């Protein structure tokens, strides 16, 4: 009994230690967000103090200026552009990645590992290396400052990683269920939408969230290829850094507002995101 008690006590201390490390890591990652949120409610004078004044009076001036109360530009067109580009490209990625992942996992093609490596190798090219050709193409086709150009770019950029992720998720779908559906007369679109997709929903949710985050945060292409009409939220955010100085409280307020869609999407899909990232599509 004593040996059992010793082993149980050791496991408890080990579990408590790991839990403490996890909490500390979570706090470390959360502190910059909390600091940004607190700074966004300070005046510019209080936000610029060093060391920071945690007990300073709170104000909504930063948010009022972000939303154009002081005569500045409205952020809504940029936010809408980011939402359109991110959501549309994510939907297109899922529409294209699901049948591709199905072909590579459940009905694998010959040398499917080579195909997956080819998909992943397209992400190895530095983004800046393809910037000039894409800019010249957009200029010659009159697609500069066009939101649909960003949709096409984001779709092509996220498709390889989406196929790679969903292939591993769909590989866990039982083949017997698919064969039973085919015996009942289900065609491929029905199998994908009514059999495969519900089972692999955690993986699809994880893939879509990652693609949405990548599209929402993308800055380089949006900065170079857009102007006024198709300006996205990250490009709008960089406009707060001017030659007159850095308005810290205003930038923090803008950063927090622009981060809210990603945070809300992650919070809404957190259960399926954890299952998907842990390859738990099928238990």
GULUMKOL-62569 format. One record per atom (N, C-alpha, C): residue in three letters; x, y, z. Coordinates in steps of 0.05 Angstrom, whole numbers, padded with zeros to 5 digits, always signed. Last residue first. Example, Ala and Ser with C-alpha at 12.3 -4.5 7.8 and 13.67 -1.06 7.14 Angstrom:
// GULUMKOL-62569
SER+00257-00045+00142/SER+00273-00021+00143/SER+00258+00001+00157/ALA+00264-00114+00156/ALA+00246-00090+00156/ALA+00264-00066+00156/
END
This chain:
// GULUMKOL-62569
UNK-00263+00180-00662/UNK-00255+00167-00637/UNK-00260+00137-00638/UNK-00241+00222-00711/UNK-00256+00198-00705/UNK-00245+00186-00680/UNK-00211+00268-00706/UNK-00235+00269-00722/UNK-00253+00245-00716/UNK-00165+00284-00676/UNK-00186+00269-00664/UNK-00212+00270-00679/UNK-00116+00310-00683/UNK-00123+00288-00701/UNK-00145+00271-00690/UNK-00111+00355-00654/UNK-00101+00331-00642/UNK-00108+00306-00658/UNK-00138+00392-00685/UNK-00109+00394-00684/UNK-00096+00370-00670/UNK-00191+00374-00675/UNK-00179+00373-00702/UNK-00149+00373-00701/UNK-00200+00383-00621/UNK-00202+00356-00632/UNK-00188+00354-00658/UNK-00192+00439-00620/UNK-00175+00421-00604/UNK-00176+00392-00614/UNK-00233+00455-00654/UNK-00205+00461-00661/UNK-00186+00443-00645/UNK-00279+00440-00628/UNK-00272+00426-00653/UNK-00243+00431-00661/UNK-00274+00478-00586/UNK-00276+00449-00581/UNK-00268+00433-00605/UNK-00270+00528-00611/UNK-00248+00518-00595/UNK-00250+00488-00590/UNK-00301+00560-00643/UNK-00294+00534-00654/UNK-00273+00520-00636/UNK-00308+00607-00615/UNK-00332+00593-00624/UNK-00325+00564-00632/UNK-00255+00624-00609/UNK-00271+00617-00585/UNK-00295+00601-00593/UNK-00241+00635-00663/UNK-00226+00614-00647/UNK-00242+00605-00623/UNK-00276+00676-00675/UNK-00277+00651-00690/UNK-00263+00628-00675/UNK-00259+00715-00638/UNK-00286+00704-00636/UNK-00289+00678-00651/UNK-00207+00724-00656/UNK-00211+00714-00629/UNK-00239+00702-00626/UNK-00218+00744-00707/UNK-00202+00719-00704/UNK-00207+00707-00677/UNK-00248+00791-00694/UNK-00260+00769-00710/UNK-00245+00743-00708/UNK-00210+00821-00660/UNK-00234+00809-00650/UNK-00247+00787-00667/UNK-00168+00848-00684/UNK-00163+00820-00675/UNK-00189+00806-00666/UNK-00188+00898-00692/UNK-00182+00881-00716/UNK-00177+00852-00708/UNK-00191+00915-00639/UNK-00215+00913-00655/UNK-00211+00895-00679/UNK-00137+00916-00625/UNK-00156+00899-00611/UNK-00181+00895-00627/UNK-00115+00952-00661/UNK-00106+00925-00661/UNK-00125+00906-00647/UNK-00141+00999-00645/UNK-00146+00989-00672/UNK-00138+00959-00673/UNK-00120+01005-00593/UNK-00149+01002-00597/UNK-00155+00990-00624/UNK-00066+01010-00605/UNK-00075+00987-00589/UNK-00105+00983-00592/UNK-00067+01058-00634/UNK-00058+01033-00647/UNK-00067+01009-00632/UNK-00083+01092-00593/UNK-00100+01089-00617/UNK-00093+01064-00632/UNK-00040+01089-00558/UNK-00067+01081-00549/UNK-00086+01076-00573/UNK+00003+01107-00591/UNK+00003+01081-00580/UNK-00025+01072-00572/UNK+00020+01135-00646/UNK-00002+01140-00627/UNK-00009+01113-00614/UNK+00082+01155-00664/UNK+00066+01130-00660/UNK+00045+01136-00638/UNK+00091+01209-00711/UNK+00096+01194-00687/UNK+00078+01170-00685/UNK+00089+01233-00759/UNK+00084+01251-00736/UNK+00089+01236-00710/UNK+00092+01195-00797/UNK+00117+01210-00791/UNK+00114+01228-00767/UNK+00052+01141-00770/UNK+00058+01163-00788/UNK+00084+01176-00780/UNK+00012+01090-00762/UNK+00040+01096-00757/UNK+00049+01116-00778/UNK-00038+01081-00781/UNK-00036+01096-00756/UNK-00007+01103-00748/UNK-00034+01049-00826/UNK-00037+01078-00830/UNK-00036+01094-00805/UNK-00035+00997-00809/UNK-00009+01009-00813/UNK-00010+01039-00818/UNK-00090+00988-00811/UNK-00077+00991-00785/UNK-00050+01004-00788/UNK-00100+00982-00865/UNK-00112+01005-00851/UNK-00098+01010-00825/UNK-00075+00932-00871/UNK-00065+00956-00885/UNK-00075+00981-00872/UNK-00109+00899-00840/UNK-00081+00903-00832/UNK-00068+00927-00846/UNK-00160+00907-00870/UNK-00156+00917-00842/UNK-00127+00919-00834/UNK-00148+00927-00939/UNK-00157+00909-00918/UNK-00150+00921-00890/UNK-00171+00961-00997/UNK-00154+00962-00973/UNK-00165+00944-00951/UNK-00196+00967-01045/UNK-00194+00940-01034/UNK-00176+00939-01010/UNK-00196+01024-01054/UNK-00221+01008-01056/UNK-00219+00981-01042/UNK-00143+01041-01046/UNK-00164+01052-01030/UNK-00189+01034-01030/UNK-00103+00993-01058/UNK-00100+01021-01054/UNK-00121+01032-01035/UNK-00064+00932-01064/UNK-00088+00947-01060/UNK-00082+00976-01056/UNK-00015+00907-01069/UNK-00034+00904-01091/UNK-00060+00919-01088/UNK+00015+00918-01023/UNK+00027+00924-01049/UNK+00005+00925-01071/UNK-00017+00902-00979/UNK-00004+00928-00979/UNK+00005+00937-01007/UNK-00031+00850-00993/UNK-00052+00871-00990/UNK-00040+00899-00991/UNK+00018+00825-00991/UNK+00004+00827-01017/UNK-00017+00849-01015/UNK+00030+00833-00934/UNK+00048+00841-00956/UNK+00033+00845-00982/UNK-00011+00814-00898/UNK-00005+00843-00902/UNK+00010+00850-00927/UNK-00057+00771-00868/UNK-00038+00775-00890/UNK-00035+00805-00896/UNK-00095+00759-00830/UNK-00071+00772-00821/UNK-00052+00780-00844/UNK-00135+00733-00858/UNK-00142+00758-00844/UNK-00116+00773-00837/UNK-00109+00687-00878/UNK-00120+00707-00896/UNK-00125+00734-00882/UNK-00096+00660-00830/UNK-00075+00668-00849/UNK-00085+00690-00868/UNK-00148+00654-00808/UNK-00128+00670-00794/UNK-00106+00679-00813/UNK-00171+00620-00847/UNK-00183+00646-00841/UNK-00162+00665-00827/UNK-00138+00575-00842/UNK-00139+00589-00867/UNK-00151+00617-00863/UNK-00152+00561-00789/UNK-00124+00568-00796/UNK-00123+00583-00822/UNK-00206+00549-00795/UNK-00198+00570-00777/UNK-00169+00579-00783/UNK-00205+00506-00831/UNK-00218+00531-00839/UNK-00209+00554-00821/UNK-00179+00467-00800/UNK-00168+00476-00825/UNK-00179+00503-00833/UNK-00215+00460-00757/UNK-00188+00469-00752/UNK-00175+00480-00777/UNK-00261+00443-00786/UNK-00262+00468-00770/UNK-00234+00478-00764/UNK-00242+00395-00807/UNK-00250+00417-00825/UNK-00251+00443-00811/UNK-00234+00367-00760/UNK-00211+00373-00777/UNK-00217+00395-00797/UNK-00287+00363-00741/UNK-00266+00377-00725/UNK-00242+00384-00742/UNK-00312+00335-00785/UNK-00319+00363-00779/UNK-00298+00376-00761/UNK-00310+00284-00806/UNK-00285+00299-00805/UNK-00289+00328-00797/UNK-00364+00270-00806/UNK-00345+00255-00789/UNK-00319+00271-00785/UNK-00387+00307-00842/UNK-00395+00307-00814/UNK-00376+00292-00796/UNK-00356+00294-00891/UNK-00355+00320-00878/UNK-00364+00319-00849/UNK-00371+00240-00905/UNK-00344+00247-00897/UNK-00343+00273-00881/UNK-00429+00244-00911/UNK-00415+00222-00896/UNK-00388+00231-00887/UNK-00448+00288-00938/UNK-00465+00276-00918/UNK-00451+00253-00902/UNK-00408+00305-00974/UNK-00423+00325-00958/UNK-00438+00312-00935/UNK-00385+00259-00998/UNK-00368+00280-00986/UNK-00384+00298-00967/UNK-00430+00230-01015/UNK-00411+00218-00996/UNK-00394+00239-00982/UNK-00451+00266-01052/UNK-00467+00259-01028/UNK-00449+00247-01007/UNK-00411+00268-01091/UNK-00418+00292-01076/UNK-00434+00286-01051/UNK-00411+00210-01106/UNK-00388+00223-01093/UNK-00396+00249-01079/UNK-00475+00180-01089/UNK-00454+00189-01108/UNK-00433+00204-01092/UNK-00505+00123-01060/UNK-00495+00151-01056/UNK-00473+00157-01076/UNK-00525+00071-01059/UNK-00529+00088-01083/UNK-00520+00116-01081/UNK-00512+00037-01019/UNK-00539+00049-01018/UNK-00544+00068-01042/UNK-00459+00031-01030/UNK-00477+00008-01035/UNK-00506+00018-01035/UNK-00440+00079-01011/UNK-00439+00074-01040/UNK-00457+00051-01047/UNK-00446+00072-00956/UNK-00461+00093-00969/UNK-00462+00089-00999/UNK-00409+00030-00948/UNK-00438+00025-00943/UNK-00455+00047-00957/UNK-00362+00057-00960/UNK-00371+00035-00978/UNK-00400+00029-00974/UNK-00361+00092-00917/UNK-00363+00103-00944/UNK-00372+00081-00963/UNK-00355+00057-00875/UNK-00379+00074-00876/UNK-00383+00085-00904/UNK-00306+00033-00886/UNK-00331+00016-00887/UNK-00356+00033-00888/UNK-00267+00070-00877/UNK-00274+00064-00905/UNK-00300+00049-00907/UNK-00271+00118-00827/UNK-00273+00090-00834/UNK-00282+00086-00862/UNK-00224+00170-00827/UNK-00252+00164-00833/UNK-00254+00134-00840/UNK-00171+00183-00825/UNK-00183+00169-00802/UNK-00212+00162-00805/UNK-00159+00212-00868/UNK-00148+00185-00867/UNK-00159+00169-00844/UNK-00179+00262-00859/UNK-00196+00244-00874/UNK-00185+00215-00874/UNK-00135+00284-00832/UNK-00160+00281-00819/UNK-00178+00261-00832/UNK-00095+00284-00870/UNK-00090+00269-00846/UNK-00116+00265-00831/UNK-00119+00317-00908/UNK-00112+00290-00916/UNK-00108+00273-00891/UNK-00122+00366-00883/UNK-00147+00350-00886/UNK-00141+00322-00895/UNK-00068+00384-00886/UNK-00081+00379-00861/UNK-00105+00361-00863/UNK-00059+00386-00942/UNK-00042+00371-00925/UNK-00055+00364-00898/UNK-00099+00422-00958/UNK-00099+00394-00968/UNK-00082+00377-00951/UNK-00081+00467-00931/UNK-00107+00456-00925/UNK-00109+00427-00934/UNK-00032+00478-00954/UNK-00032+00470-00926/UNK-00059+00458-00918/UNK-00051+00491-01007/UNK-00032+00469-01002/UNK-00033+00460-00973/UNK-00088+00536-01000/UNK-00097+00510-01009/UNK-00077+00487-01003/UNK-00068+00585-00987/UNK-00077+00568-00965/UNK-00084+00540-00974/UNK-00055+00609-01036/UNK-00035+00607-01015/UNK-00042+00587-00993/UNK-00102+00607-01066/UNK-00079+00592-01075/UNK-00057+00589-01054/UNK-00133+00641-01033/UNK-00141+00614-01039/UNK-00118+00597-01047/UNK-00105+00689-01036/UNK-00108+00675-01010/UNK-00116+00646-01014/UNK-00111+00700-01091/UNK-00084+00696-01079/UNK-00086+00681-01053/UNK-00166+00706-01096/UNK-00152+00686-01112/UNK-00125+00680-01099/UNK-00174+00749-01061/UNK-00188+00724-01057/UNK-00174+00701-01071/UNK-00144+00789-01086/UNK-00136+00779-01060/UNK-00149+00752-01053/UNK-00176+00796-01130/UNK-00149+00787-01134/UNK-00138+00776-01108/UNK-00222+00817-01108/UNK-00223+00790-01118/UNK-00195+00779-01125/UNK-00210+00869-01095/UNK-00212+00850-01073/UNK-00212+00822-01083/UNK-00163+00908-01128/UNK-00187+00892-01132/UNK-00188+00870-01110/UNK-00117+00937-01138/UNK-00137+00948-01120/UNK-00164+00935-01125/UNK-00107+00910-01203/UNK-00097+00924-01180/UNK-00119+00937-01164/UNK-00124+00889-01250/UNK-00136+00877-01225/UNK-00123+00889-01200/UNK-00108+00895-01303/UNK-00125+00915-01291/UNK-00139+00904-01265/UNK-00071+00861-01323/UNK-00098+00852-01325/UNK-00118+00871-01312/UNK-00023+00886-01311/UNK-00030+00882-01339/UNK-00058+00872-01344/UNK-00025+00885-01255/UNK-00024+00911-01269/UNK-00033+00907-01298/UNK-00023+00831-01243/UNK-00046+00846-01235/UNK-00047+00873-01250/UNK+00028+00819-01265/UNK+00005+00806-01275/UNK-00021+00822-01269/UNK+00060+00851-01232/UNK+00060+00856-01261/UNK+00035+00843-01274/UNK+00050+00826-01182/UNK+00043+00854-01186/UNK+00041+00861-01216/UNK+00070+00775-01192/UNK+00041+00778-01187/UNK+00033+00807-01190/UNK+00125+00786-01199/UNK+00109+00775-01221/UNK+00079+00778-01217/UNK+00135+00810-01145/UNK+00138+00825-01170/UNK+00123+00813-01194/UNK+00125+00767-01109/UNK+00110+00792-01107/UNK+00111+00807-01134/UNK+00153+00721-01102/UNK+00132+00721-01122/UNK+00116+00747-01124/UNK+00187+00733-01061/UNK+00198+00726-01086/UNK+00178+00726-01109/UNK+00157+00742-01016/UNK+00167+00766-01029/UNK+00178+00759-01057/UNK+00148+00690-00998/UNK+00126+00705-01010/UNK+00136+00729-01026/UNK+00193+00638-01014/UNK+00187+00663-00999/UNK+00166+00679-01014/UNK+00170+00572-01021/UNK+00179+00596-01036/UNK+00173+00621-01019/UNK+00145+00533-00992/UNK+00173+00539-00985/UNK+00184+00564-01000/UNK+00096+00520-01009/UNK+00097+00540-00987/UNK+00126+00547-00980/UNK+00105+00482-01046/UNK+00097+00508-01056/UNK+00097+00529-01035/UNK+00114+00437-01016/UNK+00137+00451-01027/UNK+00130+00478-01038/UNK+00063+00416-01007/UNK+00077+00430-00985/UNK+00101+00446-00995/UNK+00052+00393-01057/UNK+00035+00413-01046/UNK+00050+00430-01025/UNK+00095+00356-01059/UNK+00093+00377-01078/UNK+00075+00400-01069/UNK+00080+00322-01017/UNK+00105+00338-01015/UNK+00105+00361-01035/UNK+00033+00301-01039/UNK+00032+00317-01015/UNK+00057+00334-01011/UNK+00056+00272-01081/UNK+00037+00294-01087/UNK+00035+00312-01063/UNK+00087+00235-01055/UNK+00100+00255-01072/UNK+00082+00278-01078/UNK+00047+00206-01031/UNK+00065+00221-01014/UNK+00080+00242-01030/UNK+00022+00180-01073/UNK+00007+00203-01061/UNK+00025+00218-01042/UNK+00033+00143-01114/UNK+00054+00161-01104/UNK+00041+00186-01090/UNK-00033+00141-01140/UNK-00006+00130-01140/UNK+00014+00152-01131/UNK-00084+00162-01093/UNK-00073+00160-01120/UNK-00045+00148-01118/UNK-00131+00135-01047/UNK-00105+00146-01053/UNK-00096+00141-01082/UNK-00185+00147-01023/UNK-00180+00135-01049/UNK-00153+00144-01059/UNK-00172+00171-00974/UNK-00191+00149-00975/UNK-00188+00134-01001/UNK-00127+00207-00990/UNK-00129+00191-00965/UNK-00146+00167-00968/UNK-00130+00234-01037/UNK-00104+00227-01027/UNK-00105+00210-01003/UNK-00184+00244-01046/UNK-00170+00228-01066/UNK-00143+00219-01055/UNK-00194+00277-01001/UNK-00208+00251-01004/UNK-00193+00233-01024/UNK-00164+00321-01014/UNK-00156+00305-00991/UNK-00170+00278-00992/UNK-00196+00338-01058/UNK-00168+00332-01062/UNK-00157+00314-01039/UNK-00246+00349-01035/UNK-00243+00327-01054/UNK-00214+00319-01059/UNK-00226+00391-00998/UNK-00240+00367-00989/UNK-00239+00344-01009/UNK-00204+00434-01026/UNK-00187+00416-01010/UNK-00200+00390-01002/UNK-00245+00462-01050/UNK-00225+00449-01067/UNK-00209+00429-01051/UNK-00276+00480-01008/UNK-00289+00468-01031/UNK-00269+00452-01048/UNK-00237+00504-00975/UNK-00251+00480-00966/UNK-00264+00465-00989/UNK-00224+00548-01009/UNK-00204+00528-01001/UNK-00217+00502-00992/UNK-00273+00575-01011/UNK-00262+00563-01035/UNK-00240+00543-01029/UNK-00276+00591-00957/UNK-00297+00573-00968/UNK-00287+00560-00994/UNK-00231+00624-00954/UNK-00233+00600-00938/UNK-00253+00581-00948/UNK-00245+00665-00990/UNK-00222+00648-00996/UNK-00222+00622-00980/UNK-00289+00687-00962/UNK-00293+00675-00989/UNK-00270+00657-00996/UNK-00266+00704-00913/UNK-00287+00684-00913/UNK-00290+00671-00941/UNK-00226+00740-00932/UNK-00219+00718-00914/UNK-00240+00696-00916/UNK-00252+00778-00964/UNK-00229+00763-00975/UNK-00224+00738-00958/UNK-00292+00797-00929/UNK-00299+00785-00955/UNK-00277+00768-00965/UNK-00261+00817-00886/UNK-00281+00795-00882/UNK-00288+00781-00908/UNK-00232+00857-00912/UNK-00218+00834-00899/UNK-00237+00811-00895/UNK-00274+00890-00927/UNK-00257+00878-00947/UNK-00242+00854-00936/UNK-00294+00905-00877/UNK-00311+00890-00895/UNK-00294+00876-00917/UNK-00250+00935-00858/UNK-00259+00911-00844/UNK-00276+00893-00862/UNK-00250+00976-00896/UNK-00227+00958-00894/UNK-00234+00932-00879/UNK-00300+01001-00887/UNK-00293+00990-00913/UNK-00270+00970-00912/UNK-00293+01016-00830/UNK-00312+00996-00839/UNK-00306+00985-00867/UNK-00261+01056-00811/UNK-00248+01030-00815/UNK-00267+01009-00827/UNK-00259+01122-00839/UNK-00275+01101-00826/UNK-00262+01074-00831/UNK-00209+01172-00825/UNK-00222+01153-00843/UNK-00237+01131-00828/UNK-00224+01225-00777/UNK-00207+01207-00793/UNK-00223+01189-00811/UNK-00254+01256-00744/UNK-00252+01265-00772/UNK-00234+01248-00789/UNK-00258+01231-00696/UNK-00242+01255-00697/UNK-00238+01265-00725/UNK-00286+01184-00705/UNK-00300+01206-00691/UNK-00284+01232-00693/UNK-00266+01138-00730/UNK-00270+01162-00745/UNK-00284+01185-00732/UNK-00254+01094-00699/UNK-00279+01093-00715/UNK-00285+01119-00729/UNK-00209+01113-00674/UNK-00207+01091-00693/UNK-00231+01090-00711/UNK-00229+01151-00639/UNK-00213+01160-00661/UNK-00210+01138-00682/UNK-00257+01117-00604/UNK-00272+01138-00619/UNK-00255+01147-00643/UNK-00215+01088-00583/UNK-00235+01074-00600/UNK-00251+01094-00616/UNK-00187+01128-00555/UNK-00174+01112-00576/UNK-00193+01099-00594/UNK-00226+01145-00518/UNK-00217+01163-00539/UNK-00203+01148-00562/UNK-00246+01122-00473/UNK-00253+01110-00499/UNK-00243+01126-00523/UNK-00206+01114-00414/UNK-00221+01130-00433/UNK-00226+01114-00458/UNK-00184+01113-00346/UNK-00192+01099-00370/UNK-00209+01117-00388/UNK-00126+01137-00312/UNK-00155+01139-00318/UNK-00161+01125-00344/UNK-00075+01091-00289/UNK-00085+01115-00303/UNK-00114+01114-00308/UNK-00049+01049-00266/UNK-00072+01060-00252/UNK-00083+01086-00264/UNK-00006+01037-00298/UNK-00028+01018-00297/UNK-00053+01030-00284/UNK+00035+01068-00337/UNK+00018+01076-00315/UNK-00007+01058-00314/UNK+00099+01040-00354/UNK+00070+01045-00360/UNK+00055+01051-00334/UNK+00159+01078-00337/UNK+00143+01054-00341/UNK+00114+01060-00344/UNK+00134+01117-00387/UNK+00153+01094-00383/UNK+00165+01097-00356/UNK+00076+01137-00424/UNK+00093+01138-00401/UNK+00111+01113-00398/UNK+00039+01133-00465/UNK+00067+01137-00472/UNK+00086+01139-00448/UNK-00010+01129-00442/UNK+00000+01105-00456/UNK+00030+01108-00462/UNK-00019+01180-00422/UNK-00015+01158-00403/UNK-00003+01134-00417/UNK-00025+01207-00472/UNK-00004+01216-00453/UNK+00002+01193-00433/UNK-00068+01182-00495/UNK-00042+01180-00508/UNK-00019+01187-00489/UNK-00107+01146-00445/UNK-00102+01169-00463/UNK-00074+01166-00474/UNK-00128+01077-00447/UNK-00114+01100-00436/UNK-00112+01123-00455/UNK-00147+01033-00471/UNK-00166+01048-00455/UNK-00153+01072-00441/UNK-00104+01007-00493/UNK-00124+01019-00512/UNK-00144+01036-00497/UNK-00078+00986-00450/UNK-00067+01010-00462/UNK-00087+01023-00480/UNK-00109+00939-00442/UNK-00109+00960-00422/UNK-00099+00987-00433/UNK-00098+00911-00489/UNK-00126+00919-00483/UNK-00126+00941-00463/UNK-00043+00903-00484/UNK-00053+00919-00507/UNK-00082+00928-00501/UNK-00043+00871-00438/UNK-00029+00897-00438/UNK-00040+00915-00461/UNK-00069+00826-00458/UNK-00081+00842-00436/UNK-00068+00870-00434/UNK-00032+00811-00497/UNK-00060+00818-00505/UNK-00073+00835-00483/UNK+00013+00799-00465/UNK+00014+00820-00485/UNK-00014+00829-00494/UNK-00009+00756-00431/UNK-00001+00782-00420/UNK+00001+00804-00442/UNK-00017+00707-00455/UNK-00040+00725-00452/UNK-00032+00753-00444/UNK+00031+00681-00453/UNK+00020+00687-00479/UNK-00003+00707-00478/UNK+00036+00677-00397/UNK+00057+00691-00412/UNK+00046+00699-00440/UNK-00009+00645-00385/UNK-00007+00673-00375/UNK+00013+00689-00391/UNK+00006+00597-00409/UNK-00018+00611-00418/UNK-00017+00640-00409/UNK+00051+00584-00378/UNK+00055+00589-00407/UNK+00031+00604-00418/UNK+00026+00577-00329/UNK+00046+00598-00332/UNK+00051+00605-00361/UNK-00006+00533-00340/UNK-00018+00558-00332/UNK+00001+00581-00336/UNK+00034+00494-00351/UNK+00014+00502-00372/UNK+00001+00529-00366/UNK+00059+00491-00302/UNK+00074+00501-00325/UNK+00055+00510-00347/UNK+00017+00470-00272/UNK+00027+00496-00265/UNK+00043+00508-00288/UNK+00011+00420-00297/UNK-00011+00439-00297/UNK-00002+00468-00291/UNK+00060+00397-00284/UNK+00054+00402-00312/UNK+00031+00422-00315/UNK+00053+00395-00228/UNK+00074+00410-00239/UNK+00070+00417-00268/UNK+00009+00360-00223/UNK+00007+00388-00214/UNK+00028+00406-00225/UNK+00032+00314-00244/UNK+00009+00326-00258/UNK+00006+00355-00249/UNK+00072+00306-00205/UNK+00079+00309-00233/UNK+00057+00323-00249/UNK+00040+00299-00160/UNK+00059+00321-00161/UNK+00068+00327-00189/UNK+00013+00252-00176/UNK-00002+00277-00170/UNK+00016+00301-00171/UNK+00054+00216-00181/UNK+00038+00223-00205/UNK+00023+00249-00200/UNK+00070+00213-00128/UNK+00089+00223-00148/UNK+00074+00231-00173/UNK+00025+00192-00103/UNK+00034+00219-00096/UNK+00053+00231-00117/UNK+00024+00142-00128/UNK+00002+00161-00132/UNK+00009+00189-00126/UNK+00072+00121-00109/UNK+00069+00125-00137/UNK+00046+00144-00143/UNK+00060+00120-00053/UNK+00083+00136-00063/UNK+00080+00142-00093/UNK+00016+00086-00052/UNK+00013+00113-00044/UNK+00035+00131-00054/UNK+00041+00039-00069/UNK+00020+00051-00086/UNK+00016+00080-00078/UNK+00076+00031-00027/UNK+00087+00036-00054/UNK+00066+00049-00072/UNK+00040+00024+00014/UNK+00057+00047+00015/UNK+00069+00053-00012/UNK+00017-00024+00000/UNK+00000+00000+00000/UNK+00017+00025+00000/
END
